[in-house]
Amino acid sequence: MKTRHRSKLVHEGQYVAEVDVELIVTDDEWSPYLSLEEASKLDDVREALRRGDLKKASRYGRIYTLTPLAV
C-alpha cells in the first residue's frame, strides 16, 4: 500500500478551502481513496465553512473567498 499527497477543494457558500490530504493507493478498483481520518477532516472543514467559522477551517488548510466577476 502506497500513499500520495493531494490538495482537495471544499466549497461551501462563498468560501473554498484547499486542504492537503493523503490518498491511499492500492491495486484494487477502489484506488485511490481516503482514510476515514482524512475524510473526516474534509467533513470538519465543510461544516466549519458552513457555520462561518473560518478560524477552525483554517486549521486544516488555506481558505479563499469567492468573488463573482460578472453577473
Secondary structure, 3 states (H helix, E strand, C coil): CEEEEEEEEEEECCEEEEEEEEEEECCCCCCCEECHHHHHHHHHHHHHHHHCCHHHHCCCEEEEECCCCCC
